[in-house]
Amino acid sequence: MSKPVKQIHLAAHFPGVNNTTVWSDPAAGSQIDFSSFVHLARTAERAKFDFLFLAEGLRLREQNGEIYDLDVVGRPDTFTVLAALAAVTDRLGLAGTINSTFNEPYEVARQFGSLDHLSAGRAAWNVVTSWDEFTGENFRRGGFLAQEDRYERARQFLTATWELFDSWRGDEIVADKETGVFLGDPDPGRFDHHVSQFDISGRFNVPRSPQGRPVIFQAGDSEEGREFAASAADAIFTRHGTLEAGRAFYADVKGRLARYGRSPDELKILPGVTFVLGDTDAEAQEKADLIRHQQVSGQTAIKLLEQLWNRDLSGYDPDGPLPELDPLTGENTVARGRASVRMHRDPLAVAAQWRTLAETKNLSIRELIVEVTGRQSFIGTPARVAAQLNEFVQTDASDGFILAPHLTPGGLDEFADTVVPLLQERGVFRTEYEGETLRDHLGLGAPRTARTSDAAVVPS
């Protein structure tokens, strides 16, 4: 018996708070004007994408006290942008990254409940924790939270917001003009939540929204992140860039769902990817090489190398060889808890690998950083890229993709016009939206009330 053909899920990542953006390209526009957000959102909706995704930048990226060009500077408030986009789109999901380390459950639940009402059921929340000390300095908590503490707070935060969302059943508002009865239940929105991180009680003032709860996304490849996603998320973002690694991650995370009473279809796995298209594969590869060198300036290359070497390398030539001295071991001084520190737990071993690669291929510092920091990219003609995307999904390396174009705001246009029609011809991507809400687009059922307590028992 043949395996059923899977439908591909596609989302658009708004460029800006990431090092894939090429702000210096002549075709690049504003990263902050509302017209840029509207253009990308309408392109994604025209192509029948599931959702638009906004990352979050809570502080200007800096290293050794200096702002550098790894990221485009600045990002408007997430809820403000998504609420505005709700008015200029009809079906596209609206997903925002909101931090659980420096916010409070009542405020976040109220904001997402409101967004879900304003968008008629298209809201999604990417739950993240803050991993660096210098971002924490912007907030009253200040500074660094250890990884286990951050995930514990995130679990308790999510559980608290679910209690708030579920404090309204959805049938309390009668609004009977004949009898003058507005509420059929005299005690709606009541909550009482007492745990180590949150001691709150009262009434939630946003009636139940169209989706009940926003779609929950989790970004993280760590052991804690995988378990958190298996217990609580509707979708997980991943960085795995090869078929083999993607299949292993897919099997691992989906295999964790049963112990939380969940089926494999209840969690979508969506790697973040880039793409470069050309009339020929060779042309696309040439464009991709140019884009990668635009994304990694000499300054950025040195800053990224410093994160592994744990030293000031500002005196080194990015077009020269790697330093002969070894990295300083220990917590990275750039920012405690930084993701790059966790990714490179053995700096000496990673440095040895990079030296071998640089010597073998005769790479400069910048050329090496271009090679070792590249994320999953689909490069080639539209037909080749469509075939590659489909292979990932049909062989269970992912359920779809979050596409990060390198240009704002027109970076998605070519993909929408050339690759999407080919996926539609294959019968693996919708030609029209079939539902109204983001849960409909992702093939998710209504949120299960029983899962309100699940997040509290996630193994740490």
C-alpha positions as CSV (number, residue, x, y, z in Angstrom):
1,M,0.0,0.0,0.0
2,S,1.5,3.3,-1.1
3,K,2.0,6.1,1.4
4,P,-0.5,9.0,1.2
5,V,0.8,12.2,-0.4
6,K,1.5,14.9,2.2
7,Q,0.5,18.5,1.8
8,I,3.3,21.0,2.2
9,H,3.0,23.8,4.7
10,L,4.6,27.1,3.8
11,A,5.3,30.3,5.8
12,A,7.1,33.5,5.1
13,H,9.7,34.9,7.6
14,F,9.8,38.7,7.4
15,P,13.5,39.6,7.0
16,G,15.1,42.0,9.4
17,V,16.1,40.5,12.7
18,N,18.5,37.9,11.3
19,N,21.7,37.7,9.4
20,T,20.2,36.4,6.2
21,T,19.0,39.9,5.3
22,V,20.9,41.8,2.6
23,W,20.0,45.4,3.4
24,S,22.8,46.7,1.2
25,D,21.4,45.3,-2.0
26,P,20.1,47.9,-4.5
27,A,16.7,46.1,-4.6
28,A,16.3,46.1,-0.8
29,G,13.7,48.4,0.8
30,S,12.9,49.5,4.3
31,Q,12.9,47.1,7.2
32,I,10.5,49.2,9.2
33,D,8.0,51.0,6.9
34,F,4.6,49.4,7.1
35,S,4.5,49.2,3.3
36,S,7.2,46.5,3.5
37,F,5.2,44.4,5.9
38,V,2.1,44.8,3.8
39,H,4.0,43.8,0.6
40,L,5.4,40.6,2.0
41,A,2.2,39.6,3.8
42,R,0.1,40.1,0.6
43,T,2.6,38.2,-1.5
44,A,2.4,35.3,1.0
45,E,-1.4,35.4,1.0
46,R,-1.6,35.6,-2.8
47,A,0.5,32.4,-2.8
48,K,-1.8,30.8,-0.2
49,F,0.9,30.5,2.5
50,D,-0.1,29.3,5.9
51,F,1.2,32.3,7.8
52,L,3.6,35.2,8.1
53,F,6.2,35.0,10.9
54,L,7.8,37.8,12.8
55,A,11.0,37.2,14.8
56,E,11.7,39.4,17.7
57,G,14.6,41.7,18.5
58,L,14.5,43.2,22.0
59,R,17.9,44.9,21.9
60,L,20.3,46.1,19.2
61,R,22.8,43.4,18.6
62,E,26.3,44.3,19.9
63,Q,29.6,42.7,20.9
64,N,32.2,44.2,23.2
65,G,30.0,47.3,23.4
66,E,29.8,47.9,19.7
67,I,26.8,47.6,17.4
68,Y,27.6,45.6,14.4
69,D,26.0,44.7,11.0
70,L,25.0,41.1,11.7
71,D,21.4,42.3,12.0
72,V,19.4,45.0,10.5
73,V,18.9,47.6,13.2
74,G,15.5,47.8,14.9
75,R,12.1,46.2,14.8
76,P,8.6,47.6,15.6
77,D,6.6,46.0,18.3
78,T,5.3,42.6,17.2
79,F,1.7,43.0,18.3
80,T,1.4,46.4,16.7
81,V,2.6,45.1,13.3
82,L,0.4,41.9,13.4
83,A,-2.7,43.8,14.4
84,A,-2.2,46.2,11.5
85,L,-1.6,43.3,9.1
86,A,-4.8,41.7,10.3
87,A,-6.7,44.7,8.6
88,V,-5.0,44.3,5.2
89,T,-5.1,40.4,4.9
90,D,-8.0,38.0,5.1
91,R,-6.7,34.4,5.5
92,L,-3.0,34.5,6.2
93,G,-2.0,33.4,9.6
94,L,-0.1,36.0,11.8
95,A,2.6,34.6,14.0
96,G,4.7,36.5,16.4
97,T,7.6,35.7,18.7
98,I,6.9,36.9,22.2
99,N,9.4,36.3,25.1
100,S,8.3,34.4,28.2
101,T,11.3,35.5,30.2
102,F,10.5,39.2,30.5
103,N,6.7,39.3,30.0
104,E,3.7,38.4,32.2
105,P,1.0,35.7,31.3
106,Y,-2.0,38.0,31.8
107,E,-0.6,40.7,29.4
108,V,0.5,38.2,26.7
109,A,-2.8,36.2,26.9
110,R,-4.8,39.4,26.6
111,Q,-2.7,40.5,23.6
112,F,-3.0,37.2,21.7
113,G,-6.6,36.8,22.6
114,S,-7.2,40.3,21.1
115,L,-5.2,39.5,18.0
116,D,-7.1,36.3,17.4
117,H,-10.4,38.3,17.6
118,L,-9.1,41.1,15.3
119,S,-7.9,38.6,12.7
120,A,-10.9,36.2,13.0
121,G,-8.8,33.3,14.2
122,R,-5.4,33.7,12.6
123,A,-3.1,34.3,15.6
124,A,0.0,32.3,16.5
125,W,2.5,32.6,19.3
126,N,6.2,31.6,19.0
127,V,7.1,30.9,22.6
128,V,10.7,31.7,23.3
129,T,13.0,32.3,26.2
130,S,15.7,35.0,26.4
131,W,19.1,33.5,26.2
132,D,21.5,36.3,26.8
133,E,22.5,38.7,29.6
134,F,22.7,41.9,27.6
135,T,19.1,41.6,26.4
136,G,18.0,41.1,30.0
137,E,19.6,44.4,31.0
138,N,16.7,46.1,29.2
139,F,14.2,44.6,31.6
140,R,13.4,44.8,35.3
141,R,14.5,41.1,35.8
142,G,17.9,42.1,34.5
143,G,20.7,39.9,33.3
144,F,21.0,36.2,32.9
145,L,18.7,33.2,33.6
146,A,20.2,29.7,33.5
147,Q,18.8,27.5,30.7
148,E,16.9,25.2,33.1
149,D,15.3,28.2,34.8
150,R,14.3,29.8,31.5
151,Y,12.5,26.6,30.4
152,E,10.8,26.2,33.8
153,R,9.5,29.7,33.6
154,A,8.4,29.1,30.0
155,R,6.5,26.0,31.0
156,Q,4.8,27.7,33.8
157,F,4.1,30.8,31.7
158,L,2.4,28.7,29.0
159,T,0.3,26.8,31.5
160,A,-0.8,30.1,33.0
161,T,-1.8,31.6,29.7
162,W,-3.8,28.5,28.8
163,E,-5.7,28.8,32.0
164,L,-6.5,32.4,31.1
165,F,-7.6,31.5,27.5
166,D,-9.8,28.6,28.8
167,S,-11.4,30.8,31.6
168,W,-14.0,31.6,29.0
169,R,-15.9,28.6,27.4
170,G,-17.3,30.7,24.5
171,D,-21.0,30.6,25.3
172,E,-21.2,33.1,28.2
173,I,-22.2,36.1,26.1
174,V,-26.0,35.9,25.5
175,A,-26.7,39.6,24.7
176,D,-30.5,39.0,24.6
177,K,-32.0,42.4,23.8
178,E,-35.5,41.1,24.7
179,T,-34.7,40.0,28.2
180,G,-31.8,42.4,28.8
181,V,-29.5,39.5,29.7
182,F,-26.0,40.0,28.5
183,L,-24.1,37.2,30.3
184,G,-25.5,33.8,30.7
185,D,-22.8,32.9,33.2
186,P,-22.4,35.4,36.0
187,D,-18.8,34.4,36.7
188,P,-16.9,34.3,33.4
189,G,-13.1,34.6,33.1
190,R,-12.3,33.5,36.6
191,F,-8.7,32.3,37.2
192,D,-6.7,31.4,40.2
193,H,-3.1,30.3,39.4
194,H,-0.4,29.8,42.0
195,V,3.0,28.4,41.1
196,S,6.6,29.3,41.8
197,Q,6.9,31.8,39.0
198,F,3.4,33.3,39.0
199,D,0.9,34.0,41.8
200,I,-2.1,35.5,40.1
201,S,-5.9,35.5,40.4
202,G,-8.8,37.5,39.1
203,R,-10.9,37.6,35.9
204,F,-9.6,37.5,32.4
205,N,-11.3,40.2,30.3
206,V,-11.0,38.9,26.8
207,P,-13.8,36.5,25.8
208,R,-12.9,33.2,24.1
209,S,-11.4,33.9,20.7
210,P,-12.2,32.1,17.4
211,Q,-9.3,29.6,17.8
212,G,-9.8,29.2,21.6
213,R,-6.0,29.6,22.0
214,P,-3.5,30.9,19.5
215,V,-1.5,28.3,17.6
216,I,1.6,27.6,19.7
217,F,5.1,27.5,18.0
218,Q,8.3,26.5,19.7
219,A,11.8,27.2,18.3
220,G,14.6,25.1,19.6
221,D,16.7,22.0,18.8
222,S,17.9,21.4,22.3
223,E,16.8,18.4,24.4
224,E,14.7,20.8,26.5
225,G,13.2,22.4,23.5
226,R,12.2,19.2,21.9
227,E,10.5,17.9,25.0
228,F,8.7,21.3,25.5
229,A,7.5,21.2,21.9
230,A,6.3,17.6,22.2
231,S,4.3,18.4,25.2
232,A,2.8,21.8,24.3
233,A,3.5,23.1,20.8
234,D,1.5,22.9,17.6
235,A,4.6,23.5,15.5
236,I,8.3,23.5,16.1
237,F,11.0,25.4,14.1
238,T,14.2,23.6,13.4
239,R,17.6,24.4,11.9
240,H,18.4,20.9,10.5
241,G,19.5,21.4,6.9
242,T,20.0,18.0,5.3
243,L,17.6,15.2,4.6
244,E,19.4,12.8,6.9
245,A,19.5,15.3,9.8
246,G,15.9,16.4,9.1
247,R,14.6,12.8,9.2
248,A,16.4,12.0,12.4
249,F,15.0,15.2,14.1
250,Y,11.5,14.5,12.7
251,A,11.4,10.9,14.0
252,D,12.8,12.0,17.4
253,V,10.3,14.7,18.1
254,K,7.3,13.0,16.6
255,G,8.3,9.9,18.7
256,R,7.9,11.9,21.9
257,L,4.3,12.9,21.3
258,A,2.6,9.6,22.5
259,R,3.6,10.0,26.1
260,Y,1.6,13.3,26.1
261,G,-1.4,11.6,24.6
262,R,-0.8,13.3,21.2
263,S,-0.8,12.0,17.7
264,P,2.0,12.8,15.1
265,D,-0.3,15.1,13.2
266,E,-0.7,17.4,16.2
267,L,2.8,18.8,15.8
268,K,4.1,20.3,12.6
269,I,7.9,20.4,12.0
270,L,8.9,23.4,10.0
271,P,12.6,24.1,9.4
272,G,13.6,27.7,8.6
273,V,15.2,27.8,5.1
274,T,16.5,30.1,2.5
275,F,16.3,29.9,-1.3
276,V,17.9,31.2,-4.4
277,L,16.3,30.8,-7.8
278,G,17.8,31.1,-11.3
279,D,17.1,30.2,-14.9
280,T,19.7,27.4,-14.6
281,D,21.1,25.6,-11.6
282,A,24.5,27.1,-12.3
283,E,23.1,30.7,-12.4
284,A,21.3,30.1,-9.1
285,Q,24.5,28.8,-7.5
286,E,26.4,31.9,-8.7
287,K,23.7,34.1,-7.2
288,A,23.7,32.2,-4.0
289,D,27.5,32.6,-3.6
290,L,27.2,36.4,-4.1
291,I,24.3,36.6,-1.6
292,R,26.2,34.7,1.1
293,H,29.2,37.1,0.7
294,Q,26.7,40.0,1.0
295,Q,25.3,38.5,4.2
296,V,28.7,38.0,5.8
297,S,30.7,41.2,5.7
298,G,34.3,41.3,6.9
299,Q,33.1,42.8,10.2
300,T,30.4,40.2,10.7
301,A,32.9,37.4,10.0
302,I,35.3,38.7,12.7
303,K,32.4,39.1,15.2
304,L,31.2,35.5,14.6
305,L,34.7,34.2,14.9
306,E,35.0,36.0,18.2
307,Q,32.0,34.1,19.6
308,L,33.9,30.8,19.2
309,W,37.4,32.1,20.0
310,N,36.2,34.1,23.1
311,R,38.8,36.7,22.3
312,D,39.0,40.2,20.8
313,L,40.0,39.5,17.2
314,S,39.4,43.0,15.8
315,G,43.0,43.3,14.7
316,Y,42.7,40.3,12.4
317,D,42.2,40.6,8.6
318,P,38.9,38.9,7.6
319,D,40.5,38.0,4.3
320,G,43.5,36.5,6.1
321,P,44.0,33.1,7.8
322,L,42.5,31.9,11.1
323,P,44.3,32.9,14.3
324,E,47.1,30.6,15.4
325,L,46.2,30.9,19.1
326,D,43.4,28.7,20.5
327,P,40.0,29.8,21.8
328,L,39.7,30.8,25.4
329,T,37.5,28.1,27.1
330,G,34.6,29.0,29.4
331,E,31.4,31.0,29.1
332,N,31.5,33.4,26.2
333,T,32.2,36.9,27.3
334,V,30.0,38.4,24.5
335,A,26.8,37.4,26.3
336,R,26.3,34.7,28.8
337,G,23.8,32.1,27.5
338,R,24.3,33.0,23.9
339,A,23.0,30.3,21.5
340,S,26.4,30.0,19.8
341,V,28.0,29.0,23.1
342,R,25.5,26.1,23.6
343,M,26.0,25.1,19.9
344,H,29.8,24.9,20.4
345,R,30.2,23.3,23.8
346,D,33.8,22.3,23.0
347,P,35.3,25.4,21.4
348,L,38.7,23.7,21.0
349,A,37.3,20.8,19.1
350,V,35.2,23.1,16.8
351,A,38.2,25.4,16.2
352,A,40.3,22.3,15.2
353,Q,37.6,21.3,12.7
354,W,37.4,24.8,11.3
355,R,41.2,24.9,10.9
356,T,41.2,21.6,9.0
357,L,38.4,22.9,6.7
358,A,40.2,26.2,6.1
359,E,43.5,24.4,5.3
360,T,41.9,21.9,3.1
361,K,40.0,24.4,1.0
362,N,42.4,27.3,1.5
363,L,39.8,29.5,3.1
364,S,40.2,32.9,4.6
365,I,38.3,33.8,7.9
366,R,35.5,35.3,5.9
367,E,35.3,32.5,3.4
368,L,35.3,30.0,6.3
369,I,32.5,31.8,8.2
370,V,30.4,31.9,5.0
371,E,30.7,28.2,4.7
372,V,30.2,27.1,8.3
373,T,27.3,29.5,9.2
374,G,25.1,28.9,6.1
375,R,21.7,27.5,6.9
376,Q,19.6,25.2,4.8
377,S,19.3,26.7,1.3
378,F,17.4,25.4,-1.7
379,I,19.3,26.6,-4.7
380,G,18.4,26.0,-8.4
381,T,15.7,26.5,-11.0
382,P,12.1,26.7,-9.8
383,A,11.6,23.1,-10.9
384,R,14.6,21.8,-8.9
385,V,13.7,23.8,-5.8
386,A,10.1,22.5,-6.0
387,A,11.3,18.9,-6.3
388,Q,13.7,19.4,-3.3
389,L,11.0,20.9,-1.1
390,N,8.6,18.1,-1.9
391,E,11.3,15.4,-1.3
392,F,11.9,16.7,2.3
393,V,8.2,16.6,3.1
394,Q,7.3,13.3,1.4
395,T,10.2,11.5,3.1
396,D,9.4,12.8,6.6
397,A,12.3,15.3,7.0
398,S,9.7,18.1,7.6
399,D,6.1,19.0,7.3
400,G,6.9,22.2,5.5
401,F,9.1,25.3,5.6
402,I,9.5,28.8,6.9
403,L,11.0,30.7,4.0
404,A,13.4,33.5,4.8
405,P,14.0,35.7,1.7
406,H,17.2,37.7,1.7
407,L,15.5,40.9,0.5
408,T,12.8,43.1,1.9
409,P,10.1,43.5,0.8
410,G,10.1,41.8,-2.6
411,G,12.2,38.7,-1.8
412,L,9.3,36.3,-1.8
413,D,7.8,37.5,-5.1
414,E,9.7,35.2,-7.5
415,F,9.1,32.1,-5.3
416,A,5.4,32.8,-5.2
417,D,5.2,33.3,-9.0
418,T,7.4,30.3,-10.0
419,V,7.8,27.6,-7.3
420,V,4.3,27.7,-5.8
421,P,2.6,26.9,-9.2
422,L,4.8,23.9,-9.6
423,L,4.0,22.6,-6.2
424,Q,0.3,23.1,-7.0
425,E,0.7,21.1,-10.2
426,R,2.2,18.3,-8.2
427,G,-0.9,18.3,-6.0
428,V,1.1,18.9,-2.8
429,F,0.1,22.5,-2.1
430,R,-3.3,24.2,-1.9
431,T,-4.7,26.3,-4.8
432,E,-7.2,28.0,-2.5
433,Y,-7.6,28.3,1.3
434,E,-10.1,25.7,2.5
435,G,-10.6,27.0,6.0
436,E,-10.8,30.3,7.8
437,T,-8.4,30.0,10.8
438,L,-4.7,29.2,11.0
439,R,-5.6,26.0,12.8
440,D,-7.6,25.1,9.6
441,H,-4.6,25.9,7.4
442,L,-2.2,23.7,9.5
443,G,-4.7,20.8,9.8
444,L,-4.9,21.2,13.5
445,G,-8.0,20.4,15.6
446,A,-9.4,22.6,18.3
447,P,-7.0,23.0,21.3
448,R,-7.6,20.3,23.9
449,T,-8.5,21.7,27.3
450,A,-6.8,18.8,29.0
451,R,-3.5,20.1,27.7
452,T,-3.8,23.0,30.1
453,S,-2.0,20.9,32.6
454,D,0.4,19.1,30.3
455,A,3.1,21.8,30.2
456,A,3.5,21.5,34.0
457,V,4.8,17.9,33.7
458,V,7.3,18.3,30.9
459,P,10.5,16.5,31.9
460,S,13.4,18.9,32.4
